[in-house]
């Protein structure tokens, strides 16, 4: 193993270790605030919480039941889509639009509205070009708080169903208010202030023109050429810097596993991610809440070993993904190294595949970030994913295609992981002829159906979206390259939308009407179907009395359970993605192509 691979793996391990260390106390805090227990924050924010509850007519003592909880979660999502859609369509005539950006076309506005309301944050357009500061701050940033808060509320409803004895799953509106007020807002405020101190802009003013240190020239086609090139027809000595309310949006996009960028370059931009410190803290923020929620399960069950067991499975999968993508990117490809004729080793430069990477970030940090962001269902990227090696691009595809279980989205990741845990318990119980149990609750036929839907729905949504994009004539026209590379672009888009991730492989004409409509449908289905199944599972388990463990009960906190859980996750993911991946990244790697 080369020194560069070792250094990148150590960097990734340190970043994950720091995230876990912060997730432990955060999990304790999360349980206290979401369960309404006394905290220091409640003494300060309690009046604000009570005022917000009165405003929306929510009573903390009113248990909704899983059906009403689901209706509330769907209503918050649908209303969010509608309001954001109208705002994006009308941004051209609304205030706080110093650049005079026009309203978006209907298909683009719909895709973007669905994307942010479902915690996907797929962006068919570059934010700094197509969106006004009002749309960024009032539209996208608001959904960056609301959509992860809905996911956190659903996760706690499921945890209450698993651990309560009275059939309660909670109140959706109260949970959302608490998640925003006590968790997302304070964390985002701290990260925003650090970002501003590090140089991330935070202003509602217009874009700024700056003088270039060295003028450049353009030819008749508008392409950039050397200043002394004979084809030059004009000189450019200024550049426009797209400043705006970025620090606040960057903070919550990372913390809420949102991922949408103020800039088209996302976190590869020096405006959103200017220093090594911001690169570290933003990377930690991506996985912080998902890992904390996994540990919350153990605290809610009064058995912290349960959370640790699920966290161990998550860390094993994440560790394998980190090792593969770092090794693939550090080794580059035969084309980039020209079969060894071109030096891609270490020295005064970052080693390996620098295609699509920021030189100030390098291969190792880019590979680590890519693994973290696709594990956590966050579309935030600090490199161009189109520049990954074929095997490197396969890693984010697999992490997303497993169904939001390697951390996953805020709240929804834990739900997917619990679905796999219930499926594992069921299969293991069949082997010994016992009724399946999880956390002392008997798993009946209705609960098994809900768990199966949670596990399989994302896979089916992804495959349906990929089929629609591939078979429709407009899908073929949207790809940037033919063959395996073009198929990889379509497949990645379908997996990203269905898994509520939002990252893009690039090369795809993302703002085409067909792509907008297909991915919008995918994002809604990929979000709401698993949420409905998770709440149905919560309601069914909440109505069951805990059963004492017997001599044949499978311990769900043992290494054996962790191993079985990993096997089930990998098998389901392999059966879903392997045929499609064989036609895309695997075919590109075998054929000697570079993405």
C-alpha positions in Angstrom: 0.0 0.0 0.0 1.5 3.4 -1.0 2.1 6.1 1.5 -0.6 8.3 -0.2 -3.3 5.6 0.1 -2.3 5.1 3.8 -2.4 8.8 4.5 -5.8 9.2 2.8 -7.2 6.2 4.7 -5.9 7.6 8.0 -7.5 10.9 7.2 -10.8 9.2 6.5 -10.6 7.1 9.6 -9.8 10.2 11.7 -12.7 12.1 10.2 -15.1 9.2 10.9 -13.7 8.8 14.4 -14.3 12.5 15.1 -17.8 12.2 13.8 -18.6 9.2 16.1 -17.1 11.0 19.1 -19.4 14.0 18.5 -22.4 11.8 17.7 -22.3 10.1 21.2 -23.2 13.3 23.2 -25.4 14.5 20.4 -27.5 11.3 20.6 -28.1 11.9 24.3 -29.2 15.5 23.6 -31.4 14.4 20.7 -33.3 12.0 22.8 -33.9 14.5 25.6 -35.1 17.3 23.3 -37.3 15.1 21.1 -38.9 13.4 24.1 -39.5 16.8 25.8 -37.2 16.2 28.7 -35.7 19.1 30.6 -32.5 20.5 29.1 -30.6 23.8 29.4 -31.7 24.7 25.8 -35.4 24.2 26.8 -35.1 26.9 29.4 -34.1 29.3 26.7 -36.1 28.0 23.7 -39.1 26.6 25.5 -41.2 29.7 25.0 -40.4 29.7 21.3 -41.3 26.1 21.1 -44.6 26.6 22.8 -45.4 29.6 20.7 -44.7 27.7 17.5 -46.8 24.8 18.7 -49.7 27.1 19.4 -49.3 28.7 15.9 -49.7 25.4 14.1 -52.2 24.0 16.6 -49.9 21.2 17.8 -50.2 19.7 21.3 -47.2 17.8 22.6 -49.6 15.5 24.6 -51.6 14.6 21.5 -50.4 11.3 20.1 -51.3 11.2 16.4 -51.1 7.5 15.8 -49.1 6.4 12.7 -51.8 7.2 10.1 -52.2 10.8 11.3 -48.5 11.1 11.6 -48.1 10.0 8.0 -50.7 12.4 6.8 -48.9 15.3 8.6 -45.5 14.3 7.1 -47.0 14.0 3.6 -48.8 17.4 4.1 -45.5 19.1 5.1 -43.8 17.7 2.0 -46.6 18.6 -0.4 -47.1 22.1 0.9 -43.3 22.6 0.8 -43.3 21.5 -2.9 -46.1 23.8 -3.8 -44.7 26.9 -2.0 -41.2 26.4 -3.4 -42.6 25.7 -6.9 -44.5 29.0 -6.9 -41.5 30.9 -5.5 -39.2 29.6 -8.2 -41.7 30.3 -11.0 -42.2 33.9 -9.8 -38.6 34.8 -8.7 -38.2 37.1 -11.7 -40.8 39.5 -10.4 -40.1 39.1 -6.7 -37.7 41.3 -4.6 -34.1 40.4 -3.6 -33.1 39.7 -7.1 -30.2 42.0 -7.9 -29.0 40.0 -10.9 -32.5 40.1 -12.5 -32.7 36.3 -12.7 -35.9 35.2 -14.5 -38.4 32.6 -13.2 -37.7 29.0 -13.9 -39.6 26.9 -16.5 -42.3 24.7 -15.0 -40.4 21.4 -15.4 -37.3 22.8 -13.8 -39.2 24.5 -11.0 -41.1 21.3 -10.2 -37.9 19.1 -10.2 -36.1 21.6 -7.9 -39.1 22.0 -5.6 -39.6 18.2 -5.2 -35.9 17.8 -4.8 -35.5 20.1 -1.8 -38.8 19.1 -0.1 -37.8 15.4 -0.2 -34.3 16.0 1.2 -32.7 15.1 -2.1 -31.4 18.4 -3.3 -30.7 17.3 -6.8 -30.1 20.6 -8.8 -30.8 20.6 -12.5 -29.5 24.2 -12.7 -26.5 26.0 -11.2 -27.6 28.0 -8.2 -25.5 31.1 -8.8 -26.8 31.4 -12.4 -30.5 30.5 -12.2 -31.6 31.3 -8.6 -32.1 34.7 -6.9 -30.9 35.3 -3.3 -34.6 35.2 -2.3 -35.1 31.8 -3.8 -31.9 30.6 -2.2 -32.6 31.9 1.3 -36.4 31.8 1.6 -36.9 28.8 -0.7 -34.0 26.3 -0.6 -32.6 27.1 2.8 -36.0 26.8 4.5 -36.5 23.3 2.9 -33.0 22.5 4.0 -34.3 22.8 7.6 -37.8 21.4 7.1 -37.1 18.2 5.1 -34.4 16.8 7.4 -36.6 17.7 10.4 -39.5 15.6 8.9 -37.0 12.7 8.5 -35.9 13.0 12.1 -39.5 13.1 13.3 -40.2 9.9 11.4 -37.2 8.2 12.9 -38.3 9.0 16.4 -41.8 7.8 15.6 -40.3 4.5 14.6 -38.1 4.4 17.7 -41.1 5.0 19.9 -43.0 2.2 18.2 -40.1 -0.1 18.8 -39.6 0.8 22.5 -43.0 2.1 23.8 -45.6 0.0 25.6 -48.6 2.3 25.1 -48.9 2.4 21.3 -47.6 6.0 21.0 -45.6 7.3 18.1 -45.7 11.0 18.9 -46.9 14.2 17.2 -45.3 15.0 13.8 -45.6 18.8 14.1 -44.2 18.9 17.6 -41.3 16.7 16.5 -40.5 18.8 13.5 -40.5 22.0 15.6 -38.2 20.5 18.1 -35.8 19.1 15.5 -35.5 22.5 13.8 -35.4 24.6 17.0 -33.2 22.6 19.2 -31.0 20.6 16.8 -30.7 22.0 13.3 -30.8 25.8 14.1 -28.1 25.8 16.8 -25.8 23.5 14.9 -26.2 25.4 11.7 -25.6 28.7 13.5 -22.3 27.5 14.9 -21.1 26.0 11.6 -22.2 29.2 9.8 -20.2 31.4 12.1 -17.1 29.2 11.6 -17.7 29.3 7.8 -18.0 33.1 7.8 -14.8 33.4 9.9 -13.1 31.1 7.3 -14.2 33.3 4.4 -17.6 31.9 3.2 -19.7 34.9 2.0 -23.0 35.8 3.8 -24.8 38.7 2.2 -28.0 39.6 0.4 -26.1 42.1 -1.9 -25.5 41.6 -5.6 -22.6 39.8 -7.2 -19.2 41.5 -7.2 -16.9 42.2 -10.1 -13.2 41.8 -9.4 -10.1 42.6 -11.4 -8.2 39.7 -12.8 -4.6 39.5 -12.0 -3.9 38.5 -15.6 -6.3 39.3 -18.4 -7.5 36.6 -20.7 -8.9 36.6 -24.2 -11.8 35.0 -26.0 -12.2 33.9 -29.6 -15.2 34.4 -31.9 -17.0 31.3 -30.4 -16.5 32.7 -26.9 -13.9 30.1 -25.9 -11.0 31.3 -23.7 -7.6 31.6 -25.4 -4.3 33.1 -24.6 -4.1 36.9 -24.7 -1.6 36.8 -27.6 -3.6 34.2 -29.6 -4.2 35.5 -33.2 -7.8 34.2 -33.0 -8.6 36.4 -30.0 -11.4 39.0 -30.7 -11.7 40.4 -27.2 -10.1 40.7 -23.8 -11.6 40.0 -20.4 -10.0 41.7 -17.4 -12.8 41.3 -14.9 -14.7 38.4 -13.3 -18.0 38.2 -11.5 -17.9 36.6 -8.0 -21.3 35.1 -7.1 -21.6 36.1 -3.4 -24.8 35.7 -1.5 -26.3 34.1 1.6 -23.9 31.1 1.3 -22.6 30.4 4.8 -26.0 29.8 6.3 -27.0 27.5 3.4 -23.7 25.6 3.4 -24.1 24.8 7.1 -27.6 23.4 7.0 -27.0 21.6 3.7 -24.3 19.5 5.3 -26.0 19.0 8.7 -29.3 18.1 7.2 -27.8 15.7 4.6 -29.3 18.0 2.0 -26.4 18.7 -0.4 -27.7 21.4 -2.7 -25.1 24.0 -3.4 -25.4 27.8 -3.7 -22.8 27.4 -6.4 -22.9 24.9 -9.3 -19.4 23.7 -8.2 -20.9 22.8 -4.8 -18.3 22.2 -2.1 -15.5 22.2 -4.7 -16.0 26.0 -4.8 -13.6 28.1 -2.8 -16.6 30.2 -1.8 -18.4 27.3 -0.1 -15.4 25.4 1.1 -12.4 27.7 1.3 -10.0 26.1 3.8 -8.8 22.7 5.1 -10.8 23.5 8.3 -14.1 24.0 6.5 -13.4 20.8 4.4 -13.0 18.8 7.7 -15.9 20.3 9.5 -18.3 20.1 6.6 -17.3 16.5 6.1 -18.0 15.7 9.8 -21.3 17.5 9.6 -22.5 15.3 6.7 -22.5 12.1 8.8 -23.1 13.7 12.3 -26.9 13.5 12.6 -27.3 10.2 10.8 -24.8 8.4 13.1 -26.2 10.2 16.2 -29.7 8.9 15.3 -28.4 5.3 15.1 -27.1 5.7 18.7 -30.4 7.2 19.7 -32.1 3.9 19.1 -30.0 2.3 21.9 -30.8 5.1 24.3 -34.6 4.9 23.5 -34.5 1.2 24.1 -32.5 1.6 27.4 -29.9 -0.7 25.9 -27.1 1.2 24.2 -25.7 -2.0 22.8 -28.5 -2.0 20.3 -27.4 1.3 18.8 -23.7 0.2 18.9 -24.5 -3.0 17.0 -26.2 -1.1 14.2 -23.4 1.5 14.2 -20.8 -1.3 13.9 -22.5 -2.5 10.7 -22.6 1.0 9.3 -18.9 1.6 10.0 -17.9 -1.7 8.4 -19.7 -0.9 5.2 -18.3 2.7 5.3 -14.8 1.4 5.9 -14.9 -0.9 3.0 -16.2 1.9 0.7 -13.5 4.3 1.9 -10.7 1.7 1.2 -12.0 0.9 -2.3 -12.5 4.4 -3.5 -9.3 5.8 -2.1 -7.3 2.9 -3.6 -9.0 3.3 -7.0 -8.5 7.1 -7.2 -4.9 6.9 -5.9 -4.0 4.3 -8.6 -5.6 6.3 -11.4 -6.2 4.5 -14.7 -4.0 3.1 -17.4 -5.2 5.9 -19.7 -4.2 8.7 -17.2 -0.8 7.1 -16.5 -0.4 5.9 -20.1 0.5 2.5 -18.8 3.1 3.9 -16.5 4.7 6.4 -19.0 3.2 9.4 -17.1 4.1 9.8 -13.4 1.0 9.9 -11.1 2.8 9.1 -7.9 3.4 11.4 -4.9 6.0 14.1 -4.7 5.1 17.8 -4.8 1.6 16.9 -6.1 -1.4 14.8 -5.0 -1.0 11.3 -6.2 -3.3 9.4 -8.5 -6.3 10.5 -10.5 -6.5 14.3 -10.3 -9.1 14.4 -13.1 -12.0 16.5 -11.7 -10.3 17.2 -8.4 -9.4 20.6 -6.9 -5.6 20.8 -6.5 -6.0 22.5 -3.1 -8.1 19.5 -1.9 -6.3 16.6 -3.6 -7.2 13.0 -4.4 -7.4 11.6 -0.9 -9.7 14.3 0.6 -11.9 14.2 -2.5 -12.3 10.4 -2.3 -13.1 10.5 1.4 -15.7 13.2 0.9 -17.3 11.3 -2.0 -17.7 8.2 0.2 -19.1 10.2 3.1 -21.6 12.2 1.1 -23.0 9.2 -0.8 -23.2 7.1 2.4 -25.2 9.9 4.1 -27.6 10.6 1.3 -26.1 14.0 0.8 -25.5 15.3 -2.7 -22.7 17.6 -1.5 -19.5 17.1 -3.5 -16.0 18.6 -3.4 -14.9 17.1 -6.7 -16.4 16.4 -10.2 -17.7 12.9 -9.9 -17.5 12.5 -13.7 -13.7 12.5 -13.2 -13.7 9.4 -11.0 -12.2 6.1 -12.2 -14.8 3.5 -13.1 -14.3 1.6 -9.9 -14.3 4.9 -8.0 -17.7 5.8 -9.5 -19.0 2.3 -8.6 -18.5 3.0 -4.8 -21.0 5.9 -4.6 -23.4 3.9 -6.7 -23.3 1.0 -4.3 -23.5 3.2 -1.2 -26.7 4.9 -2.6 -28.1 1.7 -4.0 -27.9 -0.2 -0.7 -30.9 1.9 0.4 -29.8 4.7 2.7 -28.3 2.3 5.3 -24.7 3.4 5.5 -25.7 6.5 7.6 -28.3 7.5 5.1 -30.4 10.7 5.2 -31.3 12.5 8.4 -33.9 10.1 10.0 -34.6 8.1 6.9 -31.2 6.4 7.1 -32.1 4.9 10.5 -35.5 3.8 9.2 -33.9 1.9 6.3 -31.4 0.3 8.7 -34.1 -0.8 11.1 -36.0 -2.3 8.1 -32.9 -4.4 7.3 -32.6 -5.4 11.0 -36.2 -6.6 11.1 -35.6 -8.6 7.9 -32.5 -10.1 9.4 -34.3 -11.1 12.6 -37.0 -12.7 10.5 -34.6 -14.8 8.4 -32.6 -15.8 11.4 -35.7 -16.8 13.3 -36.9 -19.0 10.4 -33.6 -21.0 10.8 -34.5 -22.0 14.4 -38.3 -22.1 14.1 -39.1 -19.1 16.4 -41.4 -16.1 16.0 -39.2 -13.2 15.1 -38.6 -10.5 17.7 -36.8 -7.2 17.7 -36.2 -5.2 20.8 -38.6 -7.4 22.6 -41.5 -6.9 20.1 -43.0 -9.8 18.2 -42.8 -9.2 14.5 -46.1 -10.1 12.9 -47.1 -10.5 9.2 -48.1 -6.9 8.8 -44.8 -5.6 10.3 -42.9 -7.9 8.0 -44.7 -6.6 5.0 -43.9 -3.0 6.1 -40.2 -3.9 6.6 -40.0 -5.6 3.2 -41.5 -2.4 1.6 -38.9 -0.3 3.4 -36.1 -2.5 2.1 -37.3 -3.1 -1.5 -39.1 0.2 -2.4 -36.0 2.3 -3.0 -34.5 -0.5 -5.2 -37.7 -0.7 -7.3 -38.0 3.0 -7.6 -34.4 3.3 -8.8 -34.8 0.5 -11.4 -38.1 2.0 -12.7 -36.5 5.4 -13.1 -33.4 4.0 -14.8 -35.6 2.0 -17.2 -37.6 5.1 -18.1 -34.6 7.2 -18.7 -32.9 4.5 -20.8 -35.9 3.5 -22.9 -37.3 7.0 -23.7 -35.6 8.7 -26.7 -35.1 11.9 -24.6 -33.0 9.9 -22.1 -30.5 8.9 -24.8 -30.3 12.4 -26.0 -29.5 13.7 -22.5 -26.3 11.7 -22.0 -23.0 13.3 -22.7 -21.1 10.1 -23.9 -22.1 6.9 -25.7 -21.9 3.3 -24.5 -21.1 2.3 -20.9 -20.2 5.8 -19.9 -23.5 7.2 -21.1 -25.4 4.4 -19.3 -23.4 5.2 -16.1 -24.6 8.8 -16.3 -28.3 7.7 -16.6 -27.9 5.0 -13.9 -26.2 7.3 -11.5 -28.9 10.0 -11.9 -31.7 7.4 -11.3 -29.9 5.9 -8.2 -29.2 9.4 -6.8 -32.8 10.5 -7.2 -34.4 7.3 -5.9 -32.0 7.2 -2.9 -32.7 10.9 -2.1 -29.0 11.7 -2.5 -28.8 14.4 -5.2 -25.2 14.1 -6.4 -24.6 13.9 -10.1 -22.1 12.0 -12.2 -22.0 14.9 -14.7 -22.2 14.8 -18.5 -26.0 14.4 -18.3 -28.2 17.2 -19.6 -30.0 17.4 -16.2 -32.3 20.2 -17.2 -34.1 18.3 -19.9 -37.9 18.0 -19.4 -37.9 14.2 -19.5 -35.1 14.0 -16.9 -36.8 16.6 -14.7 -40.2 14.8 -14.7 -38.8 11.3 -14.3 -36.4 12.2 -11.5 -39.1 14.3 -9.7 -41.4 11.2 -9.7 -38.5 9.1 -8.4 -37.7 11.5 -5.6 -41.3 11.7 -4.3 -41.7 7.9 -4.4 -38.2 7.2 -3.0 -39.0 9.5 0.0 -42.7 8.9 0.7 -43.1 5.1 0.2 -40.3 4.2 2.7 -41.6 6.8 5.1 -45.1 5.4 4.9 -43.8 1.9 5.5 -41.6 3.0 8.5 -44.6 4.6 10.1 -46.8 1.6 9.5 -44.1 -0.6 11.1 -44.0 1.9 14.0 -47.7 1.8 14.5 -47.9 -2.0 14.4 -45.0 -2.5 16.9 -46.3 0.3 19.2 -49.5 -1.7 19.7 -47.6 -4.8 20.8 -46.6 -5.5 24.4 -42.9 -6.3 24.9 -42.2 -10.1 25.3 -39.4 -11.3 27.6 -36.4 -12.8 25.9 -36.2 -16.6 25.9 -33.3 -19.1 25.6 -33.7 -19.2 21.8 -34.0 -15.4 21.2 -31.4 -14.0 18.8 -29.4 -11.3 20.5 -29.6 -8.2 18.3 -26.5 -6.7 20.0 -24.1 -9.6 19.2 -21.4 -9.8 16.6 -23.4 -12.7 15.0 -26.3 -10.3 14.4 -24.0 -7.7 13.0 -22.6 -10.2 10.6 -26.0 -11.5 9.5 -27.2 -7.9 9.0 -24.2 -7.1 6.8 -24.9 -10.2 4.7 -28.5 -9.3 4.2 -27.7 -5.7 3.2 -25.0 -6.8 0.7 -27.2 -9.5 -0.8 -30.1 -7.2 -1.4 -27.8 -4.5 -2.8 -26.0 -6.9 -5.0 -29.2 -8.4 -6.4 -30.5 -4.9 -7.2 -27.5 -3.2 -8.6 -25.1 -5.9 -10.0 -26.8 -6.3 -13.4 -27.1 -2.6 -14.0 -23.6 -1.9 -12.7 -22.2 -4.6 -15.0 -23.5 -2.5 -17.9 -22.0 0.7 -16.6 -19.0 1.2 -14.4 -17.9 -2.4 -14.5 -18.1 -2.5 -18.3 -16.1 0.7 -18.5 -13.4 -0.7 -16.2 -13.2 -4.0 -18.1 -13.1 -2.2 -21.4 -10.3 0.1 -20.3 -12.4 3.3 -20.4 -12.0 6.2 -18.0 -15.1 8.1 -16.8 
